């Protein structure tokens, strides 16, 4: 897990924001 690139963490953060927005929309 420590070998994951920092870019992947950025993508995960973006997904978390999208998920939060979707949850609020529901």
N, C-alpha and C positions, 0 to 999 in steps of 0.2 A: 504493500500500500504506500510505502514511502517513496517508491520509484515513479509515482504518477507525476506527470508534468503540471506546472502551475496553471497552464492554459485550461486543463480539465477542471481545476477548482473554480476558475472564472466561469466556465460554462455552467457548472453546478449552481453557482451563486445566481446566475441569470435565470436558471430554471426555477430556483426557489422563489424568485420574485414573481415570475409568471404564474407559478402555482398559487401564490398568495393572492394575486389579482383574480385568478379564476375562482378561487374559493369565495372571495368577496362578491364576485358577480353572481354566483349561484344563490 
